[in-house]
Amino acid sequence: MVIVLDFGGQYNQLIARRVRECNVYCEVHPHSMSLDAIKAMNPKGIIFTGGPNSVYKEDSPTCSKEIFEMGIPILGICYGSQLMSHLLGGSVATAPVSEYGKTEVDIEEGSCIFEGISKKTICWMSHTDYIESAPEGFTVTAHTPVCPVAAMECTDKKLYAVQFHPEVMHTQEGMKMLSNFVYNVCGCTGDWKMASFAETTIRELREKIGNGKVLCALSGGVDSSVAAVMLSKAIGKQLTCVFVDHGLLRKNEGDEVEEVFGPKGSYELNFIRINAQERFYSKLAGIEEPEQKRKIIGEEFIRVFEEEAQKIGSVDFLVQGTIYPDVIESGLGKSAVIKSHHNVGGLPDYVDFKEIIEPLRLLFKDEVRKVGLELGIPEYLVFRQPFPGPGLGIRIIGDVTAEKVRIVQDADAIYREEIAKAGVDKTLGQYFAALSNMRSVGVMGDERTYDYAVVLRAVSTSDFMTAEAAPIPWDVLHLVASRIVNEVKGVNRVLYDCTGKPPATIEFE
Ligand code: XMP
């Protein structure tokens, strides 16, 4: 096993995911984890993450210097590299020139973590501090024109550090560097596999639940769908799934979920659909602030679910489709809150259950998809685009009304239809229409119009932590724009969002 110590960076989960992609089991723990606790886990390697702080400031997260004497290989990334340098006597300072984004890095020959890596390689940098000079005993193994220590190592103590982020996909040979670390330095064998995960988990669920009753909040997204199917296979009709349609779903989505999981679908379970559109719209009326909207939707979702659960009465278990990134985010909570995610918002207070079951809590998203496929869930469901818990509520900038939901649903359906027809959907990480809060003047049939502007977004990303705006062929965009203004009442302008993440986020709120 490899342990990732969390110093508060945005990409921490990704590091663990990349290590697991090398078939090496990996867990994320807080940077404050004691040395005894680390020793007890007997890890083959430790990775220090990045983080937003400066190592030389007083309150910055740190760790005991003794960690470097344990004989366990350590790889420091970004803040983690600076911390290693700082604690071991190197100097860290504000860089005269910050590096941000894709950067060409010169690699020295001879480092085993750079085995097979090009002499000049594109890496993702994101730092305002830098290592000015490496600690004694360290060799500098990479640099850029403005960063004298882009990587360093002390092979005797098995300590390695990189200023850039090997875990993000924009570091072109990052995966190779991480696999070099886990195999060449840590000596991991790469035999952790999840092929039998579904089978084992279903058996364990069946044993644990016995004759018990289980309740599951189903959203139709990949996580809750995979969790529900696992439980259906384990306990059949002892499972009841409640699907709350909050009126912020994509066009026809509620009916699609019902088709798969409802009485006409192919799974053995009890399915209850609640149409709560009006309730959500009235709670959201006049609310413009994004975080407030997110909180209202999350909170109301729980209330509706609770009411339904009370009708069902006492159950033994409540299922949560929690996946590993949620566990890390809510458990460690060191990273800056960019947005409060709906599905980690909290638990219902008034549901009468004895225990929570989280069958996916150790899996990353791509691992959940693999399990979904193993379970025979249709591919279109397993590979569905991610859709946020607060739904269209965060794709309508400003206050939400039924009319705006109708506009964004119709525009989005046209966009998705044309993207699929053009065959470019497989190349995109996520794409959707949103409604800007802007109205502008247009002309239609000699008449002045004063209508909404729809924004189209498409990004390529594999991890959703960073993303690039995707180039949609102009003829496709042109067709979508003309269909939207012609077919969707209330829209007279269509804009395309060309911003990457960072600095934008994928969703608009
Ligand atoms: P952002 O907008 O933060 O989105 O760049 C990154 C990814 O997360 C999805 N997202 C959410 N998913 N609940 C979710 O389950 C949420 O509250 C939420 N907010 C954003 C977003 O669609 C993208 O895939």
Residues whose N, C-alpha, C, O or C-beta is under 5 A from the ligand:
A	BS01	XMP	S340 H341 H342 N343 P386 F387 P388 G389 P390 F464 T505 I506 E507
